C-alpha cells in the first residue's frame, strides 16, 4: 500500500483529498450537519416572469 500511495505526487494528492473528503462526510454524518444552500437572492434585482414580454416590447 505504501508503494501505491507514495508512487508519485499525484497519487499522494488524490489519496489525501479522498481521505479528507471521507473524513468530512463522516464528521458531518456523525454531527448531523446539513449542507448549506447558497442563496443568491439580490434585494436590488427583482425579475418578474410576467413582465418579461413587456420588457421585450419596450426594448424593441
C-alpha positions, 0 to 999 in steps of 0.5 A: 500500500505504501508503494501505491500511495507514495508512487508519485505526487499525484497519487499522494494528492488524490489519496489525501483529498479522498481521505479528507473528503471521507473524513468530512462526510463522516464528521458531518454524518456523525454531527448531523450537519446539513449542507448549506444552500447558497442563496443568491437572492439580490434585494436590488434585482427583482425579475418578474416572469410576467413582465418579461414580454413587456420588457421585450416590447419596450426594448424593441 
